Amino acid sequence: MAGHEWDWFQREELIGQISDIRVQNLQVERENVQKRTFTRWINLHLEKCNPPLEVKDLFIDIQDGKILMALLEVLSGQSLMQEILCKWK
């Protein structure tokens, strides 16, 4: 009987580990879906730039701030870089 109890505990522990892995996989999948969705949303707006811009890797492409500035300009309808440069003079 003691062997059966140990098997039950091992089984429960294994089920818990599998559940944890499944939750982690779902979290990673959710983050990837959100990243792709946000990238598509950004690209939809960046098509309006002249010349059109495109984000391929969200975290790499926005690092220098140029894409974000272009996105803000499209969303606001204002030329923000011109305003910033004028204020610095």
DSSP file (Angstrom, degrees, kcal/mol; ACC not computed):
  #  RESIDUE AA STRUCTURE BP1 BP2  ACC     N-H-->O    O-->H-N    N-H-->O    O-->H-N    TCO  KAPPA ALPHA  PHI   PSI    X-CA   Y-CA   Z-CA
    1    1 A M     >        0   0    0      0, 0.0     4,-1.8     0, 0.0     3,-0.3   0.000 360.0 360.0 360.0 -36.1    0.0    0.0    0.0
    2    2 A A  H  >  +     0   0    0      1,-0.2     4,-2.0     2,-0.2     5,-0.2   0.872 360.0  55.3 -61.6 -35.5    2.9    2.4    0.7
    3    3 A G  H  > S+     0   0    0      1,-0.2     4,-2.1     2,-0.2    -1,-0.2   0.868 105.4  52.1 -64.2 -36.6    4.0    2.0   -2.8
    4    4 A H  H  > S+     0   0    0     -3,-0.3     4,-2.0     2,-0.2    -1,-0.2   0.877 107.6  51.6 -68.1 -37.7    0.6    3.0   -4.1
    5    5 A E  H  X S+     0   0    0     -4,-1.8     4,-2.3     2,-0.2    -2,-0.2   0.916 110.0  49.5 -65.1 -41.6    0.6    6.2   -2.0
    6    6 A W  H  X S+     0   0    0     -4,-2.0     4,-2.8     1,-0.2     5,-0.2   0.919 109.3  51.8 -63.0 -43.0    4.0    7.1   -3.3
    7    7 A D  H  X S+     0   0    0     -4,-2.1     4,-2.5     1,-0.2    -1,-0.2   0.887 108.8  51.7 -59.9 -38.5    2.8    6.6   -6.9
    8    8 A W  H  X S+     0   0    0     -4,-2.0     4,-2.6     2,-0.2    -2,-0.2   0.925 111.0  46.5 -64.9 -44.9   -0.1    8.9   -6.2
    9    9 A F  H  X S+     0   0    0     -4,-2.3     4,-2.5     2,-0.2    -2,-0.2   0.909 113.0  49.4 -64.7 -41.5    2.1   11.6   -4.9
   10   10 A Q  H  X S+     0   0    0     -4,-2.8     4,-2.5     2,-0.2    -2,-0.2   0.914 111.5  50.1 -61.8 -41.8    4.5   11.3   -7.8
   11   11 A R  H  X S+     0   0    0     -4,-2.5     4,-2.5    -5,-0.2    -2,-0.2   0.927 111.3  47.4 -62.4 -46.0    1.5   11.4  -10.2
   12   12 A E  H  X S+     0   0    0     -4,-2.6     4,-2.3     2,-0.2    -1,-0.2   0.891 112.2  50.0 -63.9 -39.8    0.1   14.5   -8.6
   13   13 A E  H  X S+     0   0    0     -4,-2.5     4,-2.3     2,-0.2    -1,-0.2   0.918 111.2  48.8 -64.8 -42.7    3.6   16.2   -8.7
   14   14 A L  H  X S+     0   0    0     -4,-2.5     4,-2.6     2,-0.2    -2,-0.2   0.909 110.3  50.9 -63.2 -42.8    4.0   15.3  -12.3
   15   15 A I  H  X S+     0   0    0     -4,-2.5     4,-2.4     1,-0.2    -1,-0.2   0.903 110.2  50.7 -61.0 -41.3    0.5   16.7  -13.1
   16   16 A G  H  X S+     0   0    0     -4,-2.3     4,-2.3     2,-0.2    -2,-0.2   0.905 110.6  48.3 -62.8 -42.3    1.4   19.9  -11.3
   17   17 A Q  H  X S+     0   0    0     -4,-2.3     4,-2.4     2,-0.2    -2,-0.2   0.907 111.7  49.5 -65.0 -42.1    4.6   20.3  -13.3
   18   18 A I  H  X S+     0   0    0     -4,-2.6     4,-2.4     1,-0.2    -2,-0.2   0.904 111.0  50.4 -63.5 -40.7    2.8   19.7  -16.5
   19   19 A S  H  X S+     0   0    0     -4,-2.4     4,-2.5     2,-0.2    -2,-0.2   0.911 109.5  50.7 -63.4 -42.5    0.2   22.3  -15.6
   20   20 A D  H  X S+     0   0    0     -4,-2.3     4,-2.4     1,-0.2    -2,-0.2   0.918 111.1  48.2 -61.2 -43.8    3.0   24.8  -14.7
   21   21 A I  H  X S+     0   0    0     -4,-2.4     4,-2.5     2,-0.2    -1,-0.2   0.909 111.1  51.0 -63.1 -42.0    4.6   24.2  -18.1
   22   22 A R  H  X S+     0   0    0     -4,-2.4     4,-2.3     2,-0.2    -2,-0.2   0.910 110.2  49.2 -62.8 -42.5    1.3   24.6  -19.9
   23   23 A V  H  X S+     0   0    0     -4,-2.5     4,-2.2     2,-0.2    -2,-0.2   0.921 111.5  49.3 -63.2 -44.0    0.6   27.9  -18.1
   24   24 A Q  H  X S+     0   0    0     -4,-2.4     4,-2.3     1,-0.2    -2,-0.2   0.913 111.0  50.0 -61.3 -42.7    4.1   29.2  -19.0
   25   25 A N  H  X S+     0   0    0     -4,-2.5     4,-2.5     1,-0.2    -1,-0.2   0.895 110.3  50.2 -63.2 -40.1    3.5   28.2  -22.6
   26   26 A L  H  X S+     0   0    0     -4,-2.3     4,-2.5     2,-0.2    -1,-0.2   0.879 109.6  51.2 -65.6 -37.8    0.2   29.9  -22.7
   27   27 A Q  H  X S+     0   0    0     -4,-2.2     4,-2.3     2,-0.2    -2,-0.2   0.920 111.6  46.6 -64.9 -43.2    1.8   33.1  -21.3
   28   28 A V  H  X S+     0   0    0     -4,-2.3     4,-2.3     2,-0.2    -2,-0.2   0.918 112.9  50.1 -64.0 -43.2    4.5   33.1  -23.9
   29   29 A E  H  X S+     0   0    0     -4,-2.5     4,-2.3     2,-0.2    -2,-0.2   0.905 110.3  50.1 -61.7 -41.9    1.9   32.5  -26.6
   30   30 A R  H  X S+     0   0    0     -4,-2.5     4,-2.5     1,-0.2    -2,-0.2   0.912 110.4  49.5 -63.4 -43.5   -0.2   35.4  -25.3
   31   31 A E  H  X S+     0   0    0     -4,-2.3     4,-2.4     1,-0.2    -1,-0.2   0.899 111.0  50.0 -62.4 -40.7    2.8   37.7  -25.3
   32   32 A N  H  X S+     0   0    0     -4,-2.3     4,-2.5     2,-0.2    -2,-0.2   0.899 110.3  49.8 -65.4 -40.6    3.6   36.7  -28.9
   33   33 A V  H  X S+     0   0    0     -4,-2.3     4,-2.6     2,-0.2    -2,-0.2   0.921 112.0  48.2 -63.4 -43.7    0.0   37.3  -30.0
   34   34 A Q  H  X S+     0   0    0     -4,-2.5     4,-2.6     2,-0.2     5,-0.2   0.901 111.4  50.3 -63.9 -40.4    0.1   40.7  -28.4
   35   35 A K  H  X S+     0   0    0     -4,-2.4     4,-2.3     2,-0.2    -2,-0.2   0.926 113.0  45.6 -63.6 -45.3    3.4   41.6  -30.0
   36   36 A R  H  X S+     0   0    0     -4,-2.5     4,-2.5     2,-0.2    -2,-0.2   0.910 113.7  49.8 -64.8 -41.5    2.2   40.6  -33.4
   37   37 A T  H  X S+     0   0    0     -4,-2.6     4,-2.2     2,-0.2    -2,-0.2   0.931 113.1  45.3 -63.2 -46.3   -1.1   42.4  -33.0
   38   38 A F  H  X S+     0   0    0     -4,-2.6     4,-2.7     2,-0.2    -1,-0.2   0.884 111.8  52.9 -65.6 -38.7    0.7   45.6  -31.8
   39   39 A T  H  X S+     0   0    0     -4,-2.3     4,-2.6    -5,-0.2    16,-0.3   0.916 110.0  47.9 -62.7 -43.2    3.2   45.3  -34.7
   40   40 A R  H  X S+     0   0    0     -4,-2.5     4,-2.2     2,-0.2    -2,-0.2   0.907 111.5  50.7 -63.1 -40.8    0.4   45.0  -37.2
   41   41 A W  H  X S+     0   0    0     -4,-2.2     4,-1.4     2,-0.2    -2,-0.2   0.925 111.8  47.1 -62.7 -45.1   -1.3   48.1  -35.7
   42   42 A I  H  X S+     0   0    0     -4,-2.7     4,-2.6     1,-0.2     3,-0.4   0.937 112.0  50.1 -60.9 -46.8    1.9   50.1  -35.8
   43   43 A N  H  X S+     0   0    0     -4,-2.6     4,-1.3     1,-0.2    -1,-0.2   0.849 103.7  59.7 -63.5 -34.2    2.5   49.1  -39.5
   44   44 A L  H  < S+     0   0    0     -4,-2.2    -1,-0.2     1,-0.2    -2,-0.2   0.903 113.5  37.8 -58.3 -41.5   -1.0   50.0  -40.4
   45   45 A H  H >< S+     0   0    0     -4,-1.4     3,-1.5    -3,-0.4    -2,-0.2   0.843 110.5  59.0 -79.5 -35.2   -0.3   53.6  -39.3
   46   46 A L  H >< S+     0   0    0     -4,-2.6     7,-1.9     1,-0.3     3,-1.4   0.677  88.4  74.9 -71.1 -15.6    3.3   53.7  -40.6
   47   47 A E  T 3< S+     0   0    0     -4,-1.3    -1,-0.3     1,-0.2    -2,-0.2   0.764  88.4  62.7 -62.3 -23.3    2.0   53.0  -44.1
   48   48 A K  T <  S+     0   0    0     -3,-1.5    -1,-0.2    -4,-0.2    -2,-0.2   0.594  83.4 101.5 -79.3 -11.4    0.8   56.6  -44.1
   49   49 A C  S <  S-     0   0    0     -3,-1.4    22,-0.0    -4,-0.2    21,-0.0  -0.315  83.6-103.3 -70.6 157.4    4.4   57.9  -43.7
   50   50 A N  S    S+     0   0    0      1,-0.3    -2,-0.1     2,-0.1    -3,-0.0  -0.921 119.6  22.8-123.6 104.6    6.3   59.3  -46.7
   51   51 A P  S    S-     0   0    0      0, 0.0    -1,-0.3     0, 0.0    -2,-0.1   0.567 115.2-114.4 -75.9 157.5    8.1   57.1  -47.5
   52   52 A P        -     0   0    0      0, 0.0     2,-0.3     0, 0.0    -5,-0.2  -0.277  31.1-149.7 -59.2 142.6    6.1   54.3  -45.8
   53   53 A L        -     0   0    0     -7,-1.9     2,-0.4   -10,-0.1    -4,-0.1  -0.759   8.2-160.4-110.8 159.8    7.8   52.6  -42.9
   54   54 A E        -     0   0    0     -2,-0.3     2,-0.5    -7,-0.0   -11,-0.0  -0.991  11.1-145.8-144.7 134.9    7.5   49.0  -41.6
   55   55 A V        +     0   0    0     -2,-0.4     3,-0.2   -16,-0.3   -12,-0.1  -0.869  22.1 167.7 -96.5 125.9    8.3   47.4  -38.3
   56   56 A K  S    S+     0   0    0     -2,-0.5     2,-0.6     1,-0.3    -1,-0.2   0.804  77.5  25.8-102.4 -47.4    9.6   43.8  -38.6
   57   57 A D  S  > S-     0   0    0      1,-0.2     4,-3.2   -18,-0.0     3,-0.3  -0.945  74.8-155.4-119.8 108.6   10.9   43.2  -35.1
   58   58 A L  H  > S+     0   0    0     -2,-0.6     4,-1.4     1,-0.2    -1,-0.2   0.881  89.4  42.9 -52.1 -51.8    9.0   45.4  -32.6
   59   59 A F  H  4 S+     0   0    0      1,-0.2    -1,-0.2     2,-0.2     4,-0.2   0.816 120.4  41.2 -72.5 -30.3   11.7   45.5  -29.9
   60   60 A I  H >4 S+     0   0    0     -3,-0.3     3,-1.2     1,-0.1     4,-0.3   0.926 113.8  50.7 -78.9 -47.4   14.6   45.9  -32.2
   61   61 A D  H 3< S+     0   0    0     -4,-3.2     6,-0.5     1,-0.3     3,-0.2   0.718 110.8  47.0 -70.1 -22.2   13.1   48.4  -34.6
   62   62 A I  T >< S+     0   0    0     -4,-1.4     3,-1.0    -5,-0.3    -1,-0.3   0.437  83.2  97.6 -98.5   2.5   11.8   50.9  -32.0
   63   63 A Q  T <  S+     0   0    0     -3,-1.2    -1,-0.2     1,-0.3    -2,-0.1   0.868  82.7  47.3 -60.9 -39.9   15.0   51.1  -30.0
   64   64 A D  T 3  S-     0   0    0     -4,-0.3    -1,-0.3    -3,-0.2    -2,-0.1   0.600 105.6-124.5 -83.2  -8.1   16.3   54.3  -31.5
   65   65 A G  S <> S+     0   0    0     -3,-1.0     4,-2.3    -4,-0.1     5,-0.2   0.281  82.3 109.3  89.7 -11.4   13.0   56.1  -31.2
   66   66 A K  H  > S+     0   0    0      2,-0.2     4,-2.5     1,-0.2     5,-0.2   0.917  80.6  46.5 -66.2 -43.1   12.7   57.1  -34.9
   67   67 A I  H  > S+     0   0    0     -6,-0.5     4,-2.6     2,-0.2    -1,-0.2   0.914 112.9  50.2 -64.7 -42.4    9.8   54.7  -35.5
   68   68 A L  H  > S+     0   0    0      2,-0.2     4,-2.5     1,-0.2    -2,-0.2   0.900 110.6  49.5 -63.3 -39.6    8.1   55.9  -32.4
   69   69 A M  H  X S+     0   0    0     -4,-2.3     4,-2.3     2,-0.2    11,-0.2   0.923 111.3  49.0 -64.3 -43.6    8.5   59.5  -33.4
   70   70 A A  H  X S+     0   0    0     -4,-2.5     4,-2.3     2,-0.2    -2,-0.2   0.902 111.3  50.4 -62.1 -40.5    7.1   58.7  -36.9
   71   71 A L  H  X S+     0   0    0     -4,-2.6     4,-2.8     1,-0.2     5,-0.2   0.921 109.9  49.7 -63.4 -44.2    4.2   56.9  -35.3
   72   72 A L  H  X S+     0   0    0     -4,-2.5     4,-2.5     1,-0.2     6,-0.3   0.889 109.9  51.7 -61.8 -38.8    3.4   59.8  -33.0
   73   73 A E  H  X>S+     0   0    0     -4,-2.3     4,-2.0     2,-0.2     5,-0.6   0.920 111.9  46.0 -63.8 -43.1    3.6   62.2  -36.0
   74   74 A V  H  <5S+     0   0    0     -4,-2.3    -2,-0.2     1,-0.2    -1,-0.2   0.934 116.0  45.4 -64.7 -45.6    1.1   60.0  -37.9
   75   75 A L  H  <5S+     0   0    0     -4,-2.8    -2,-0.2     1,-0.2    -1,-0.2   0.866 121.0  37.8 -68.0 -36.2   -1.3   59.7  -35.0
   76   76 A S  H  <5S-     0   0    0     -4,-2.5    -1,-0.2    -5,-0.2    -2,-0.2   0.703  97.7-133.5 -88.7 -20.3   -1.1   63.4  -34.0
   77   77 A G  T  <5 +     0   0    0     -4,-2.0     2,-0.3     1,-0.3    -3,-0.2   0.648  69.5 112.1  75.5  13.8   -1.1   64.7  -37.5
   78   78 A Q  S   <S-     0   0    0     -5,-0.6     2,-1.3    -6,-0.3    -1,-0.3  -0.869  75.9-119.0-120.4 153.0    1.8   67.1  -36.5
   79   79 A S     >  +     0   0    0     -2,-0.3     4,-1.4     1,-0.2     3,-0.1  -0.740  36.6 175.3 -88.7  92.5    5.4   67.3  -37.5
   80   80 A L  H  > S+     0   0    0     -2,-1.3     4,-2.5   -11,-0.2     5,-0.2   0.844  71.4  58.8 -72.6 -35.3    6.9   66.7  -34.1
   81   81 A M  H  > S+     0   0    0      1,-0.2     4,-2.7     2,-0.2    -1,-0.2   0.896 104.8  51.9 -63.3 -38.7   10.6   66.6  -35.2
   82   82 A Q  H  > S+     0   0    0      1,-0.2     4,-2.3     2,-0.2    -1,-0.2   0.923 111.1  48.0 -61.0 -44.1   10.3   70.1  -36.7
   83   83 A E  H  X S+     0   0    0     -4,-1.4     4,-1.9     2,-0.2    -2,-0.2   0.902 112.5  48.2 -64.3 -41.5    8.8   71.4  -33.4
   84   84 A I  H  X S+     0   0    0     -4,-2.5     4,-1.5     2,-0.2    -2,-0.2   0.927 112.2  48.5 -65.6 -44.9   11.5   69.7  -31.3
   85   85 A L  H  X S+     0   0    0     -4,-2.7     4,-0.8     1,-0.2    -1,-0.2   0.887 110.6  51.4 -63.9 -38.7   14.3   71.1  -33.6
   86   86 A C  H >< S+     0   0    0     -4,-2.3     3,-0.5     1,-0.2    -1,-0.2   0.883 108.6  51.3 -65.5 -37.9   12.8   74.6  -33.4
   87   87 A K  H 3< S+     0   0    0     -4,-1.9    -1,-0.2     1,-0.2    -2,-0.2   0.800 106.4  55.0 -69.6 -28.3   12.7   74.5  -29.6
   88   88 A W  H 3<        0   0    0     -4,-1.5    -1,-0.2     1,-0.2    -2,-0.2   0.686 360.0 360.0 -78.6 -17.7   16.4   73.4  -29.4
   89   89 A K    <<        0   0    0     -4,-0.8    -1,-0.2    -3,-0.5    -2,-0.1   0.486 360.0 360.0 -76.7 360.0   17.6   76.4  -31.5
